[in-house]
Amino acid sequence: MFNFIRVSIFFVAVIFFSNDAWSIEPLKLKAGLFEGISESDFSYKLIEFNANGQHRMFTLKIASAFRKVKFRAFSDHDINCDITACVINIVNEHNPNENTRLIMTPHLDNALQVMDMSTDHNGQAIFTQTYQLDKQQKQSTVREFVHMYKDRLESLTSIRQNEFYGFWIGVLNIDGKPELLSFEAHPDKTSHFVRFVNGESFTNKASFTPANVSKVGSLIEIETDHLTFANKLLIHKHNAVLEGYMYSTYKGTTLQKGVFRLYRIKQ
């Protein structure tokens, strides 16, 4: 889908000793790709910083299987940094009431915390969301998803779509962090629950057969075959949405818990 560069990005605060006093320079951005999920508008965020000073931001709607994309271009002239944060102002030349302001602060070693504001022509915030972006040194998680499913998408979207069967995409919130999730549920063969680990180009996949599915009223219970990841799924279906809980256990000990929301992918 996109040919993202494979270099790293991070904030650097430069500290040096001069005239018997410490001096701290503003934060700096280096070239690379960051990615993450905003649960506020159920979208995947990709920001690409380039060494030539011309940068790109993509907002991809998760429920559309990334077919709906919003693109924003900006340059070094749009970035202002102090010792605590970098502020990026992206002007929409076609609609002055849809400008974007990003306030970025460093988080852990390889992540950014972002406050993302849509602003009007007066600079007033219309909509605000926050999310975490993780450094991606390989191909983006969006490309990982597309590569996994591009040759099977037509057959997956034709799965009989009664009850919870079909092909679904959404967000798994695990350990306090949202990550991309796909779920292909077949009525007559092995099904798969796949977590795409943000910033890692890595997936966890748990599988199950129809024999491992049971229903108690409106609750769907699933036991998967994975030793340590998503051994048990509890799912409720609400119209075109699946909501549920994931439990990862090992020898009676709960390793991880997560909640998820999924939307059906259609042709």
C-alpha atoms as an extended CHARMM CRD file, in Angstrom:
* protein
*
       267  EXT
         1         1  MET       CA              0.0000000000        0.0000000000        0.0000000000  PROA      1               0.0000000000
         2         2  PHE       CA              2.6930000000        2.4250000000        1.0070000000  PROA      2               0.0000000000
         3         3  ASN       CA              6.4470000000        2.1440000000        0.6600000000  PROA      3               0.0000000000
         4         4  PHE       CA              7.5020000000        3.4280000000        4.0740000000  PROA      4               0.0000000000
         5         5  ILE       CA             11.1720000000        4.0270000000        4.8000000000  PROA      5               0.0000000000
         6         6  ARG       CA             12.7720000000        1.6870000000        7.2990000000  PROA      6               0.0000000000
         7         7  VAL       CA             14.7000000000        3.9840000000        9.5860000000  PROA      7               0.0000000000
         8         8  SER       CA             14.2420000000        4.9290000000       13.1890000000  PROA      8               0.0000000000
         9         9  ILE       CA             12.7970000000        8.0300000000       14.8180000000  PROA      9               0.0000000000
        10        10  PHE       CA             13.3400000000        9.3710000000       18.2830000000  PROA      10              0.0000000000
        11        11  PHE       CA             13.4770000000       12.4950000000       20.3700000000  PROA      11              0.0000000000
        12        12  VAL       CA             16.8280000000       13.7890000000       21.5520000000  PROA      12              0.0000000000
        13        13  ALA       CA             17.3620000000       16.4100000000       24.2230000000  PROA      13              0.0000000000
        14        14  VAL       CA             20.9270000000       17.6920000000       23.8860000000  PROA      14              0.0000000000
        15        15  ILE       CA             22.5840000000       18.6450000000       27.1680000000  PROA      15              0.0000000000
        16        16  PHE       CA             26.0400000000       20.2440000000       27.3190000000  PROA      16              0.0000000000
        17        17  PHE       CA             28.2450000000       21.9480000000       29.8820000000  PROA      17              0.0000000000
        18        18  SER       CA             29.2230000000       25.5300000000       29.1170000000  PROA      18              0.0000000000
        19        19  ASN       CA             30.3870000000       28.4510000000       31.2750000000  PROA      19              0.0000000000
        20        20  ASP       CA             29.8850000000       26.4550000000       34.4760000000  PROA      20              0.0000000000
        21        21  ALA       CA             26.1620000000       25.8790000000       33.7420000000  PROA      21              0.0000000000
        22        22  TRP       CA             24.0650000000       23.1810000000       32.1820000000  PROA      22              0.0000000000
        23        23  SER       CA             22.2770000000       24.1720000000       28.9750000000  PROA      23              0.0000000000
        24        24  ILE       CA             19.4580000000       22.1660000000       27.4040000000  PROA      24              0.0000000000
        25        25  GLU       CA             18.6010000000       22.4430000000       23.7180000000  PROA      25              0.0000000000
        26        26  PRO       CA             15.1220000000       21.7890000000       22.2750000000  PROA      26              0.0000000000
        27        27  LEU       CA             13.9830000000       18.3020000000       21.3890000000  PROA      27              0.0000000000
        28        28  LYS       CA             14.7570000000       17.1400000000       17.8590000000  PROA      28              0.0000000000
        29        29  LEU       CA             12.9720000000       14.7310000000       15.5290000000  PROA      29              0.0000000000
        30        30  LYS       CA             14.8910000000       12.2490000000       13.4310000000  PROA      30              0.0000000000
        31        31  ALA       CA             13.7120000000       10.4470000000       10.2860000000  PROA      31              0.0000000000
        32        32  GLY       CA             11.5830000000        7.3250000000       10.5510000000  PROA      32              0.0000000000
        33        33  LEU       CA              8.1070000000        5.8400000000       10.9190000000  PROA      33              0.0000000000
        34        34  PHE       CA              5.7890000000        5.8490000000       13.9560000000  PROA      34              0.0000000000
        35        35  GLU       CA              2.4590000000        4.0240000000       14.1250000000  PROA      35              0.0000000000
        36        36  GLY       CA             -0.4100000000        3.6120000000       16.5460000000  PROA      36              0.0000000000
        37        37  ILE       CA             -4.1580000000        3.4200000000       17.1000000000  PROA      37              0.0000000000
        38        38  SER       CA             -6.6260000000        6.0980000000       18.1390000000  PROA      38              0.0000000000
        39        39  GLU       CA             -9.6410000000        4.5140000000       19.8140000000  PROA      39              0.0000000000
        40        40  SER       CA            -11.4720000000        7.8620000000       19.7180000000  PROA      40              0.0000000000
        41        41  ASP       CA            -12.1490000000        7.6240000000       15.9880000000  PROA      41              0.0000000000
        42        42  PHE       CA            -11.2030000000        3.9400000000       15.5090000000  PROA      42              0.0000000000
        43        43  SER       CA             -8.3430000000        4.7270000000       13.1460000000  PROA      43              0.0000000000
        44        44  TYR       CA             -4.7470000000        3.7210000000       12.5480000000  PROA      44              0.0000000000
        45        45  LYS       CA             -2.2210000000        6.5610000000       12.5940000000  PROA      45              0.0000000000
        46        46  LEU       CA              1.0010000000        6.5290000000       10.5830000000  PROA      46              0.0000000000
        47        47  ILE       CA              3.4650000000        9.4170000000       10.6750000000  PROA      47              0.0000000000
        48        48  GLU       CA              6.5210000000        9.3450000000        8.4370000000  PROA      48              0.0000000000
        49        49  PHE       CA              9.3530000000       11.7740000000        9.1060000000  PROA      49              0.0000000000
        50        50  ASN       CA             11.8450000000       12.0900000000        6.2460000000  PROA      50              0.0000000000
        51        51  ALA       CA             15.4160000000       13.3580000000        6.2610000000  PROA      51              0.0000000000
        52        52  ASN       CA             14.6230000000       15.7500000000        3.3860000000  PROA      52              0.0000000000
        53        53  GLY       CA             12.2630000000       17.7530000000        5.6340000000  PROA      53              0.0000000000
        54        54  GLN       CA              9.0850000000       16.6890000000        3.8190000000  PROA      54              0.0000000000
        55        55  HSD       CA              6.8400000000       14.5380000000        6.0330000000  PROA      55              0.0000000000
        56        56  ARG       CA              3.5330000000       12.6440000000        5.8050000000  PROA      56              0.0000000000
        57        57  MET       CA              0.6910000000       11.6750000000        8.1160000000  PROA      57              0.0000000000
        58        58  PHE       CA             -1.9130000000        9.0260000000        7.2880000000  PROA      58              0.0000000000
        59        59  THR       CA             -5.1700000000        8.3290000000        9.0960000000  PROA      59              0.0000000000
        60        60  LEU       CA             -6.6660000000        4.9780000000        8.0090000000  PROA      60              0.0000000000
        61        61  LYS       CA            -10.1180000000        3.8520000000        9.1160000000  PROA      61              0.0000000000
        62        62  ILE       CA             -9.8610000000        0.4190000000       10.7110000000  PROA      62              0.0000000000
        63        63  ALA       CA            -13.4760000000       -0.6240000000       10.0750000000  PROA      63              0.0000000000
        64        64  SER       CA            -12.9680000000       -0.0810000000        6.3160000000  PROA      64              0.0000000000
        65        65  ALA       CA            -10.0010000000       -2.4830000000        6.3240000000  PROA      65              0.0000000000
        66        66  PHE       CA             -7.8430000000        0.5920000000        5.5720000000  PROA      66              0.0000000000
        67        67  ARG       CA             -9.6270000000        1.4190000000        2.3110000000  PROA      67              0.0000000000
        68        68  LYS       CA            -10.5780000000        4.8690000000        3.6760000000  PROA      68              0.0000000000
        69        69  VAL       CA             -7.4460000000        7.0000000000        4.0350000000  PROA      69              0.0000000000
        70        70  LYS       CA             -6.8580000000       10.6500000000        4.9820000000  PROA      70              0.0000000000
        71        71  PHE       CA             -3.4930000000       12.0870000000        3.9990000000  PROA      71              0.0000000000
        72        72  ARG       CA             -1.7030000000       15.1420000000        5.4250000000  PROA      72              0.0000000000
        73        73  ALA       CA              1.6420000000       16.5290000000        4.1950000000  PROA      73              0.0000000000
        74        74  PHE       CA              3.8380000000       18.8490000000        6.2630000000  PROA      74              0.0000000000
        75        75  SER       CA              7.4290000000       20.0620000000        6.4250000000  PROA      75              0.0000000000
        76        76  ASP       CA             10.0900000000       21.0910000000        8.9100000000  PROA      76              0.0000000000
        77        77  HSD       CA              8.6540000000       24.6290000000        8.7710000000  PROA      77              0.0000000000
        78        78  ASP       CA              5.4760000000       23.2910000000       10.4500000000  PROA      78              0.0000000000
        79        79  ILE       CA              7.3830000000       21.8300000000       13.4320000000  PROA      79              0.0000000000
        80        80  ASN       CA              8.3370000000       23.7760000000       16.5560000000  PROA      80              0.0000000000
        81        81  CYS       CA             10.0740000000       22.0980000000       19.4980000000  PROA      81              0.0000000000
        82        82  ASP       CA             11.0490000000       23.1830000000       22.9880000000  PROA      82              0.0000000000
        83        83  ILE       CA             12.7520000000       21.1370000000       25.7090000000  PROA      83              0.0000000000
        84        84  THR       CA              9.5690000000       19.1950000000       26.5950000000  PROA      84              0.0000000000
        85        85  ALA       CA              7.5060000000       18.7380000000       23.4040000000  PROA      85              0.0000000000
        86        86  CYS       CA              7.2600000000       19.2450000000       19.6650000000  PROA      86              0.0000000000
        87        87  VAL       CA              4.2050000000       20.9640000000       18.1730000000  PROA      87              0.0000000000
        88        88  ILE       CA              3.2460000000       20.3170000000       14.5520000000  PROA      88              0.0000000000
        89        89  ASN       CA              0.6820000000       22.5330000000       12.8070000000  PROA      89              0.0000000000
        90        90  ILE       CA             -0.6840000000       21.0870000000        9.5610000000  PROA      90              0.0000000000
        91        91  VAL       CA             -2.8250000000       23.4480000000        7.4920000000  PROA      91              0.0000000000
        92        92  ASN       CA             -5.5810000000       22.1110000000        5.2560000000  PROA      92              0.0000000000
        93        93  GLU       CA             -5.4400000000       24.4740000000        2.2760000000  PROA      93              0.0000000000
        94        94  HSD       CA             -8.7430000000       23.1590000000        0.9100000000  PROA      94              0.0000000000
        95        95  ASN       CA            -10.6940000000       23.5160000000        4.1590000000  PROA      95              0.0000000000
        96        96  PRO       CA             -9.3700000000       26.0200000000        6.7460000000  PROA      96              0.0000000000
        97        97  ASN       CA            -11.7600000000       24.5670000000        9.3410000000  PROA      97              0.0000000000
        98        98  GLU       CA             -9.9810000000       21.1910000000        9.2310000000  PROA      98              0.0000000000
        99        99  ASN       CA             -6.4640000000       22.0330000000       10.3270000000  PROA      99              0.0000000000
       100       100  THR       CA             -4.4390000000       19.6660000000       12.5300000000  PROA      100             0.0000000000
       101       101  ARG       CA             -2.2540000000       20.3830000000       15.5460000000  PROA      101             0.0000000000
       102       102  LEU       CA             -0.1060000000       17.6100000000       17.0360000000  PROA      102             0.0000000000
       103       103  ILE       CA              1.6240000000       17.9400000000       20.4070000000  PROA      103             0.0000000000
       104       104  MET       CA              4.2440000000       15.1870000000       20.7970000000  PROA      104             0.0000000000
       105       105  THR       CA              6.1760000000       14.1890000000       23.8920000000  PROA      105             0.0000000000
       106       106  PRO       CA              8.6720000000       11.3250000000       24.2920000000  PROA      106             0.0000000000
       107       107  HSD       CA              7.4030000000        8.1610000000       25.9880000000  PROA      107             0.0000000000
       108       108  LEU       CA              9.6830000000        5.3490000000       27.1820000000  PROA      108             0.0000000000
       109       109  ASP       CA             12.5710000000        4.6330000000       24.7970000000  PROA      109             0.0000000000
       110       110  ASN       CA             10.8680000000        4.3040000000       21.4210000000  PROA      110             0.0000000000
       111       111  ALA       CA              7.4070000000        5.8320000000       21.6490000000  PROA      111             0.0000000000
       112       112  LEU       CA              5.5730000000        9.1420000000       21.5220000000  PROA      112             0.0000000000
       113       113  GLN       CA              2.5010000000       10.3550000000       23.3380000000  PROA      113             0.0000000000
       114       114  VAL       CA              0.4020000000       12.4780000000       20.9870000000  PROA      114             0.0000000000
       115       115  MET       CA             -2.3760000000       14.9790000000       21.5700000000  PROA      115             0.0000000000
       116       116  ASP       CA             -4.0780000000       15.3420000000       18.1760000000  PROA      116             0.0000000000
       117       117  MET       CA             -6.3980000000       18.3400000000       17.7320000000  PROA      117             0.0000000000
       118       118  SER       CA             -8.6010000000       19.2770000000       14.7900000000  PROA      118             0.0000000000
       119       119  THR       CA             -8.7770000000       23.0770000000       14.7600000000  PROA      119             0.0000000000
       120       120  ASP       CA            -10.7880000000       25.7300000000       12.9290000000  PROA      120             0.0000000000
       121       121  HSD       CA             -9.4020000000       28.7470000000       11.0610000000  PROA      121             0.0000000000
       122       122  ASN       CA             -9.0730000000       30.6110000000       14.3710000000  PROA      122             0.0000000000
       123       123  GLY       CA             -6.9830000000       27.8370000000       15.9150000000  PROA      123             0.0000000000
       124       124  GLN       CA             -9.7670000000       26.7160000000       18.2450000000  PROA      124             0.0000000000
       125       125  ALA       CA             -9.9420000000       22.9810000000       18.9680000000  PROA      125             0.0000000000
       126       126  ILE       CA            -12.9610000000       21.2200000000       17.4250000000  PROA      126             0.0000000000
       127       127  PHE       CA            -12.0210000000       17.6540000000       18.3180000000  PROA      127             0.0000000000
       128       128  THR       CA             -9.1930000000       16.2840000000       20.4800000000  PROA      128             0.0000000000
       129       129  GLN       CA             -7.8370000000       12.7580000000       20.7710000000  PROA      129             0.0000000000
       130       130  THR       CA             -4.7710000000       11.2100000000       22.3710000000  PROA      130             0.0000000000
       131       131  TYR       CA             -2.8330000000        8.1180000000       21.3920000000  PROA      131             0.0000000000
       132       132  GLN       CA              0.5720000000        6.4710000000       21.5510000000  PROA      132             0.0000000000
       133       133  LEU       CA              2.8180000000        6.0480000000       18.5280000000  PROA      133             0.0000000000
       134       134  ASP       CA              5.4670000000        3.3090000000       18.5030000000  PROA      134             0.0000000000
       135       135  LYS       CA              8.6260000000        3.2760000000       16.4100000000  PROA      135             0.0000000000
       136       136  GLN       CA              8.3910000000        0.8200000000       13.5120000000  PROA      136             0.0000000000
       137       137  GLN       CA             11.7200000000       -0.2510000000       12.0370000000  PROA      137             0.0000000000
       138       138  LYS       CA             10.2320000000       -2.6540000000        9.4900000000  PROA      138             0.0000000000
       139       139  GLN       CA              7.1220000000       -2.4000000000        7.3300000000  PROA      139             0.0000000000
       140       140  SER       CA              4.0520000000       -0.8410000000        8.8690000000  PROA      140             0.0000000000
       141       141  THR       CA              1.4570000000       -2.9670000000       10.6600000000  PROA      141             0.0000000000
       142       142  VAL       CA             -1.0750000000       -1.8550000000        8.0230000000  PROA      142             0.0000000000
       143       143  ARG       CA              1.1060000000       -3.3620000000        5.3060000000  PROA      143             0.0000000000
       144       144  GLU       CA              1.5110000000       -6.4940000000        7.4510000000  PROA      144             0.0000000000
       145       145  PHE       CA             -2.2870000000       -6.8550000000        7.5670000000  PROA      145             0.0000000000
       146       146  VAL       CA             -2.6960000000       -6.2470000000        3.8230000000  PROA      146             0.0000000000
       147       147  HSD       CA              0.0750000000       -8.7340000000        3.0010000000  PROA      147             0.0000000000
       148       148  MET       CA             -1.5490000000      -11.4090000000        5.1700000000  PROA      148             0.0000000000
       149       149  TYR       CA             -5.0190000000      -11.0760000000        3.6830000000  PROA      149             0.0000000000
       150       150  LYS       CA             -4.7540000000       -9.5880000000        0.1840000000  PROA      150             0.0000000000
       151       151  ASP       CA             -5.0120000000      -12.9470000000       -1.6100000000  PROA      151             0.0000000000
       152       152  ARG       CA             -7.8410000000      -14.2380000000        0.6230000000  PROA      152             0.0000000000
       153       153  LEU       CA             -9.9430000000      -11.1510000000        1.2140000000  PROA      153             0.0000000000
       154       154  GLU       CA            -12.6030000000      -12.0130000000       -1.3570000000  PROA      154             0.0000000000
       155       155  SER       CA            -13.0970000000      -15.5430000000       -0.0060000000  PROA      155             0.0000000000
       156       156  LEU       CA            -13.0730000000      -14.3500000000        3.6120000000  PROA      156             0.0000000000
       157       157  THR       CA            -15.7220000000      -11.6910000000        3.0120000000  PROA      157             0.0000000000
       158       158  SER       CA            -17.9480000000      -14.3470000000        1.4420000000  PROA      158             0.0000000000
       159       159  ILE       CA            -18.0800000000      -16.4740000000        4.6310000000  PROA      159             0.0000000000
       160       160  ARG       CA            -21.6840000000      -17.1540000000        5.6300000000  PROA      160             0.0000000000
       161       161  GLN       CA            -22.4710000000      -14.1240000000        7.7610000000  PROA      161             0.0000000000
       162       162  ASN       CA            -25.1000000000      -15.3600000000       10.1770000000  PROA      162             0.0000000000
       163       163  GLU       CA            -24.4690000000      -15.3080000000       13.9150000000  PROA      163             0.0000000000
       164       164  PHE       CA            -20.8240000000      -14.3640000000       14.6130000000  PROA      164             0.0000000000
       165       165  TYR       CA            -19.3760000000      -16.0010000000       11.5130000000  PROA      165             0.0000000000
       166       166  GLY       CA            -17.5060000000      -13.9220000000        8.9540000000  PROA      166             0.0000000000
       167       167  PHE       CA            -14.3710000000      -11.8220000000        8.7050000000  PROA      167             0.0000000000
       168       168  TRP       CA            -13.9300000000       -9.0760000000       11.2960000000  PROA      168             0.0000000000
       169       169  ILE       CA            -11.3920000000       -6.3450000000       12.0690000000  PROA      169             0.0000000000
       170       170  GLY       CA            -11.0040000000       -4.1740000000       15.1410000000  PROA      170             0.0000000000
       171       171  VAL       CA             -9.0030000000       -3.2390000000       18.2030000000  PROA      171             0.0000000000
       172       172  LEU       CA             -7.7490000000       -5.3290000000       21.1060000000  PROA      172             0.0000000000
       173       173  ASN       CA             -6.9040000000       -3.3180000000       24.2120000000  PROA      173             0.0000000000
       174       174  ILE       CA             -4.3100000000       -5.4090000000       26.0150000000  PROA      174             0.0000000000
       175       175  ASP       CA             -2.0770000000       -4.3160000000       28.8940000000  PROA      175             0.0000000000
       176       176  GLY       CA             -3.5770000000       -0.8460000000       28.5440000000  PROA      176             0.0000000000
       177       177  LYS       CA             -2.5150000000       -0.5250000000       24.8970000000  PROA      177             0.0000000000
       178       178  PRO       CA             -4.7270000000       -0.7490000000       21.7680000000  PROA      178             0.0000000000
       179       179  GLU       CA             -3.5530000000       -3.0620000000       19.0060000000  PROA      179             0.0000000000
       180       180  LEU       CA             -4.9430000000       -4.2220000000       15.6710000000  PROA      180             0.0000000000
       181       181  LEU       CA             -7.0360000000       -7.4050000000       15.7210000000  PROA      181             0.0000000000
       182       182  SER       CA             -8.5130000000       -9.6180000000       12.9990000000  PROA      182             0.0000000000
       183       183  PHE       CA            -10.9710000000      -12.4630000000       13.4750000000  PROA      183             0.0000000000
       184       184  GLU       CA            -12.0140000000      -14.9680000000       10.8190000000  PROA      184             0.0000000000
       185       185  ALA       CA            -14.8240000000      -17.1740000000       12.1170000000  PROA      185             0.0000000000
       186       186  HSD       CA            -15.8140000000      -20.1720000000        9.9910000000  PROA      186             0.0000000000
       187       187  PRO       CA            -18.8780000000      -22.3240000000       10.7210000000  PROA      187             0.0000000000
       188       188  ASP       CA            -17.3200000000      -25.5010000000        9.3120000000  PROA      188             0.0000000000
       189       189  LYS       CA            -13.5130000000      -25.3230000000        9.6370000000  PROA      189             0.0000000000
       190       190  THR       CA            -10.6580000000      -23.8350000000       11.6730000000  PROA      190             0.0000000000
       191       191  SER       CA            -11.0330000000      -20.1670000000       12.6360000000  PROA      191             0.0000000000
       192       192  HSD       CA             -8.3680000000      -17.6650000000       13.6700000000  PROA      192             0.0000000000
       193       193  PHE       CA             -8.0060000000      -14.8040000000       16.1950000000  PROA      193             0.0000000000
       194       194  VAL       CA             -4.9520000000      -12.6860000000       15.2370000000  PROA      194             0.0000000000
       195       195  ARG       CA             -3.2870000000       -9.8770000000       17.1780000000  PROA      195             0.0000000000
       196       196  PHE       CA             -0.8910000000       -7.5590000000       15.3120000000  PROA      196             0.0000000000
       197       197  VAL       CA              1.6620000000       -6.2530000000       17.8090000000  PROA      197             0.0000000000
       198       198  ASN       CA              2.0530000000       -2.5280000000       17.1650000000  PROA      198             0.0000000000
       199       199  GLY       CA              5.5400000000       -1.4220000000       16.1450000000  PROA      199             0.0000000000
       200       200  GLU       CA              6.8600000000       -4.9860000000       16.0060000000  PROA      200             0.0000000000
       201       201  SER       CA              5.8400000000       -6.5190000000       12.6170000000  PROA      201             0.0000000000
       202       202  PHE       CA              4.8140000000       -9.5120000000       14.7340000000  PROA      202             0.0000000000
       203       203  THR       CA              1.5450000000      -11.4010000000       15.2540000000  PROA      203             0.0000000000
       204       204  ASN       CA             -0.0230000000      -13.6840000000       17.8690000000  PROA      204             0.0000000000
       205       205  LYS       CA             -2.5170000000      -16.1500000000       16.4070000000  PROA      205             0.0000000000
       206       206  ALA       CA             -4.8990000000      -18.4220000000       18.2980000000  PROA      206             0.0000000000
       207       207  SER       CA             -7.0200000000      -20.9310000000       16.3710000000  PROA      207             0.0000000000
       208       208  PHE       CA            -10.1100000000      -23.0090000000       17.1460000000  PROA      208             0.0000000000
       209       209  THR       CA            -12.5250000000      -25.4560000000       15.5030000000  PROA      209             0.0000000000
       210       210  PRO       CA            -16.3630000000      -25.4650000000       15.5990000000  PROA      210             0.0000000000
       211       211  ALA       CA            -16.1680000000      -28.0940000000       18.3600000000  PROA      211             0.0000000000
       212       212  ASN       CA            -14.5160000000      -25.5020000000       20.6350000000  PROA      212             0.0000000000
       213       213  VAL       CA            -17.4440000000      -23.0570000000       20.3830000000  PROA      213             0.0000000000
       214       214  SER       CA            -20.3150000000      -23.0710000000       22.8740000000  PROA      214             0.0000000000
       215       215  LYS       CA            -23.2420000000      -20.7130000000       23.4260000000  PROA      215             0.0000000000
       216       216  VAL       CA            -24.9030000000      -19.7850000000       26.7070000000  PROA      216             0.0000000000
       217       217  GLY       CA            -27.8030000000      -17.4850000000       25.9190000000  PROA      217             0.0000000000
       218       218  SER       CA            -26.3680000000      -14.5300000000       24.0170000000  PROA      218             0.0000000000
       219       219  LEU       CA            -22.8060000000      -15.3010000000       25.1750000000  PROA      219             0.0000000000
       220       220  ILE       CA            -20.3970000000      -17.1150000000       22.8450000000  PROA      220             0.0000000000
       221       221  GLU       CA            -17.5750000000      -18.9870000000       24.6050000000  PROA      221             0.0000000000
       222       222  ILE       CA            -14.5220000000      -20.1650000000       22.6680000000  PROA      222             0.0000000000
       223       223  GLU       CA            -11.5520000000      -22.2660000000       23.7790000000  PROA      223             0.0000000000
       224       224  THR       CA             -8.5320000000      -21.8380000000       21.4910000000  PROA      224             0.0000000000
       225       225  ASP       CA             -5.5180000000      -24.0710000000       20.8750000000  PROA      225             0.0000000000
       226       226  HSD       CA             -2.7810000000      -21.5720000000       21.8080000000  PROA      226             0.0000000000
       227       227  LEU       CA             -0.6890000000      -22.5410000000       24.8250000000  PROA      227             0.0000000000
       228       228  THR       CA             -0.3290000000      -19.0340000000       26.2900000000  PROA      228             0.0000000000
       229       229  PHE       CA             -2.2120000000      -16.4840000000       24.1480000000  PROA      229             0.0000000000
       230       230  ALA       CA             -6.0110000000      -15.9530000000       24.0640000000  PROA      230             0.0000000000
       231       231  ASN       CA             -6.8660000000      -19.4220000000       25.3930000000  PROA      231             0.0000000000
       232       232  LYS       CA            -10.4210000000      -18.2830000000       26.0820000000  PROA      232             0.0000000000
       233       233  LEU       CA            -12.6870000000      -15.7990000000       24.3050000000  PROA      233             0.0000000000
       234       234  LEU       CA            -16.0360000000      -14.4930000000       25.5500000000  PROA      234             0.0000000000
       235       235  ILE       CA            -18.0500000000      -12.7060000000       22.8510000000  PROA      235             0.0000000000
       236       236  HSD       CA            -21.3220000000      -10.7850000000       22.6100000000  PROA      236             0.0000000000
       237       237  LYS       CA            -22.7540000000       -9.8490000000       19.2210000000  PROA      237             0.0000000000
       238       238  HSD       CA            -24.5530000000       -6.5010000000       18.9270000000  PROA      238             0.0000000000
       239       239  ASN       CA            -25.9200000000       -6.0180000000       15.4170000000  PROA      239             0.0000000000
       240       240  ALA       CA            -22.8250000000       -5.5930000000       13.2180000000  PROA      240             0.0000000000
       241       241  VAL       CA            -20.3670000000       -5.4180000000       16.1340000000  PROA      241             0.0000000000
       242       242  LEU       CA            -18.6210000000       -8.0900000000       18.1910000000  PROA      242             0.0000000000
       243       243  GLU       CA            -17.5260000000       -7.1140000000       21.6870000000  PROA      243             0.0000000000
       244       244  GLY       CA            -15.7160000000       -9.4130000000       24.0270000000  PROA      244             0.0000000000
       245       245  TYR       CA            -13.0050000000      -10.4050000000       26.4590000000  PROA      245             0.0000000000
       246       246  MET       CA             -9.7950000000      -12.3300000000       25.8880000000  PROA      246             0.0000000000
       247       247  TYR       CA             -7.9690000000      -14.3310000000       28.5550000000  PROA      247             0.0000000000
       248       248  SER       CA             -4.4520000000      -15.7290000000       28.2580000000  PROA      248             0.0000000000
       249       249  THR       CA             -3.7470000000      -18.3670000000       30.8920000000  PROA      249             0.0000000000
       250       250  TYR       CA             -1.0410000000      -20.9250000000       31.5580000000  PROA      250             0.0000000000
       251       251  LYS       CA             -1.3060000000      -23.7260000000       34.1170000000  PROA      251             0.0000000000
       252       252  GLY       CA             -4.1840000000      -21.9900000000       35.8400000000  PROA      252             0.0000000000
       253       253  THR       CA             -2.4560000000      -18.6060000000       36.0160000000  PROA      253             0.0000000000
       254       254  THR       CA             -3.8400000000      -15.6270000000       34.0830000000  PROA      254             0.0000000000
       255       255  LEU       CA             -1.0480000000      -14.0330000000       32.0640000000  PROA      255             0.0000000000
       256       256  GLN       CA             -2.9980000000      -11.3580000000       30.1980000000  PROA      256             0.0000000000
       257       257  LYS       CA             -6.5120000000      -10.0100000000       29.8540000000  PROA      257             0.0000000000
       258       258  GLY       CA             -7.9220000000       -7.8540000000       27.1040000000  PROA      258             0.0000000000
       259       259  VAL       CA            -11.1140000000       -6.3690000000       25.7420000000  PROA      259             0.0000000000
       260       260  PHE       CA            -11.9030000000       -6.0520000000       22.0560000000  PROA      260             0.0000000000
       261       261  ARG       CA            -14.3610000000       -4.6100000000       19.5640000000  PROA      261             0.0000000000
       262       262  LEU       CA            -14.6870000000       -5.9190000000       16.0160000000  PROA      262             0.0000000000
       263       263  TYR       CA            -16.5320000000       -4.7970000000       12.8770000000  PROA      263             0.0000000000
       264       264  ARG       CA            -17.4760000000       -7.0720000000       10.0250000000  PROA      264             0.0000000000
       265       265  ILE       CA            -15.5590000000       -6.5740000000        6.7760000000  PROA      265             0.0000000000
       266       266  LYS       CA            -17.7760000000       -6.6330000000        3.7110000000  PROA      266             0.0000000000
       267       267  GLN       CA            -17.0330000000       -6.7130000000       -0.0050000000  PROA      267             0.0000000000
